Amino acid sequence: MSNLHQAARRCLDTSDPAEKLRLTRETWQALLAGDLRPDDAAPAPEPIGAPGRPARPRLVSGRQVPQRGLGSAEGRAALVHAVAHIEFNAINLAWDAVYRFRGMPGDYYRDWASCAHDEARHFALLSTRLAELDHAYGDFDAHNGLWEMAEKTAHSDTARMALVPRVLEARGLDVTPGMIERLRHAGDERTIAVLEVILREEVAHVAAGTRWYRWCCERDGIDPFETFFDLLRDYLGVSLRGPFNRPARLEAGFVEAELDRLATLAVAG
């Protein structure tokens, strides 16, 4: 297989987590070696549907996912599981960005394949930590918010770049420092070590979203600042939550004016 879009679709469709991780590593290495290339003549992408994922975890609404304290091993396992679920979804989101949006520069596909590879490594780290806590991926209920936004933005690379990496995934930059602090009070240094790796590397993933969102806006001759807030209003209404990790978001390509305006729109987290 030399068609990058087909290879991305194979990763996306694979349900077994271990196999998805294996294929993601294999596809990333093949891209680095020059064995895979985007093909503008490839068949158009299929309409978006559910990605490959295991039968568990059971998917419920965000309000139905129970909140557990971190004072117990069970509570810490639930937190690790929630982050693992985000990372598993992020593998699929990155591969869908490669598969779905055609005619983009080569660096676009390299960026999102690299993100998929990073997310797979994060999921592996979290799965190992879950096993240390006597649990596995699928043991707790989870929600499907990330993929629901992928479905809503499947028609537009501009909307996808604005709303998945720069809003939903960027939320991880905001909340992870607080998780780390709570885990430090609980004495869970092993989980902290994993989250610190993820936080550091997720900045680059949000930066990729910023970079390609602005590229899309320049391509289409639209203002990236006003368009971003128009998309927020159209897709999320008033559901945006703060506060925001300004240093991390600035490093990920946000500008001060964006953060100031976000702060006026958001409700307290």
C-alpha positions, 0 to 999 in steps of 0.5 A: 500500500502506497496511498497514505489516505488508504493507510490512514483509513485502515488505522481509523477502522481498526477496532482492537486498541493493540492493533490500532497502535501497531498499525499507527506505528507502522504507518508513521514509519512508512510515511517517514521512509517515503513509502506512503504518499497522499494521492489526489487521484484517490477515491473521495473519502467515505461519509464519516461514521463511527471509527473503529473502537472496541465494544467497551467502554460503554459510551454515555452522555458527559453528564452520565460519566460519574465524577470520582475523588482521587483519594482512592485507587479506584478514583485515580483509575477512573481519571486515568481511564478518562484521559486514555479515552481522550487519547484513543479518540485523538488517534482516530481524529488525527487519522481522520484528518489525514484521510478526509481532507484532500489536496493539502500540503505534504506537511499537513499530512505529516503533522497529523500522522505525527500526532496520531503516532504521539497519541498512540504512545500516550494511550500505551502509557496510560494503558500501562498505568491502568494495568498497574491500578488493576484496570484496563481500557473499557472498565469505565463508561466514557463519553463521545464528545470529541468524535461527535465534533469530528462528525459535525466538522467532516465537511470543512477542514477549516471548522475541523482545525478550529474546533477539534484541536483548538477547542476540545483538545486545547481544553486538556492544556487547561485542565491537566495542570489541575489534575497533576496538582490533585494527584500530587496531593494524593501522592500518585507520582506515577500518574503525574509522570505520564500526564506531564509527558502528555501535557508537554506534547499536546501543546504541539498538537494544538499548535498544529491545529492553529497552524493549519486553521490559519492556513485554511483561512488564508487559502479561503481569504477569510479573517482567522480571528473573527472566523474562529469566534463565528465557528465557536458561536455556530457550533458551541453556542455558550457552552465554552468553559474556562479558565484557560492556560494562557502560557500553554495556549500562547505556546500553541499559537493562540494570540493574546487578543484571542485569549482575552476574548475567550475569557469574556465568553467563557463560564468558570470551569 
